[in-house]
Amino acid sequence: MKKRTHTLCSAATALLVLATPFAASAATPPTTSTLLDLATADLKTFKTEKDPVLSIDTSTGKPALKIEFPGASGYPGVDLPVPSGAWNLAAFAGVEAELTNTSQERLNIALRVDNGGDWKKSPWNSNNIWLAPGETKVVRVAFGQTYGRPGYALDPSAVTNLKILADSPKQTSAILVKAVRAFGTGAPAVPVNAAKETVAQATTAGADIFTPTAESIAAVKTEKDPVLTLDSSALKAEFIGGSGYPGLDFPLSGGSINLSAFAGIQAEVTNLSQEKLNINLRADNGGDWQKSPWNTGNAWIAPGETKTVKVTFGKSFDKPGYALDASKITVVKLFCAE
């Protein structure tokens, strides 16, 4: 039986862009970990739900946001102001708020961090704490977790809302919000005041994950026997038809790559065969791939057509997926799905 062969290569002539990180959204990275400056806060910029009363309290010597919740069912709450566009908190692991209960009843207070979209479809992470009267605690939301368990794969580079909620206070109650800040190190693992510059630099030539040369092609790992050659300055891959997913893994220096300054990976591909191809790009963390520690994206490419295949970290096929750690990518894979 004659083997069926699919052929593809990049349309780029000067530089093959087979795996290029692409920048996160144009959100604002904070200059420090502090996300709410209570000394200059304008209460007119805060949005409220179910009529809590807001004021600035200085009784402890430092300004704090005082939230007086009405006694009612539901979740009276406050949306804290974010910069125009969104917060880019990709340099951090999550958000926390330091709270004091100044009322006479025990309160259940939640902190929520949102991406854009309909909140009813849950594009957010949240956590809560119980506060006894007079008690001070920190409530902490780790990106990708809700109530301490794996949750929505939040994109920390595009945080559109920070919300503080009370769960059905029995009577009029109040808390002091003493601080709201980002914590830990996440993606990108760079100083926040350098985040914009780092992304700008990394999107220029030289940031490419793979540049085709005879030497670099020799280091590519293959599955299901695709034939790899250098065509001008592009990688040419001939996929043998049949069952399975013929593909290739790009070599990563040191066995892994830190792409935490970026929102994802993209590959520019031209289909040189005579049939439509389903080309996939995948980024993996370490571990058993059958347990899905990866994100993937795909594009159908017609004969002679050039397309960009994208993987957005935290998504698979443009839907919420595994909460990939972009700072520890161990595999970047391109393959043909038959």
Buried (B, 14 or more C-beta within 10 A) or exposed (E): EEEEEBBBBBBBEEBBBBBBBBBBBEBBBBEEBEBBEBEEBEEEEBEBEBEBEBEEBEEEEEBBBBBBBBEBEEBBBBBBBBEEEBBBBBBBBBBBBBBBBBBEBBBBBBBBBBBEEEEEEBBBBBBBBEBEEEBBBBBBBBBBBBEEEEBBBBBBBBBBBBBBBBBEBEEBBBBBBBBBBBBBEBBBBBEBEBBBEBBEEBBEEEBBBBBBEEEBBEEBEBEBEBEBBBBEBBBBBBBBBEEEBBBBBBBBEEEBBBBBBBBBBBBBBBBBBEEEBEBBBBBBBEEEBEEBBBBBBBBEBEEEBBBBBBBBBBBBEEEBBBBBBBBBBBBBBBBBBB
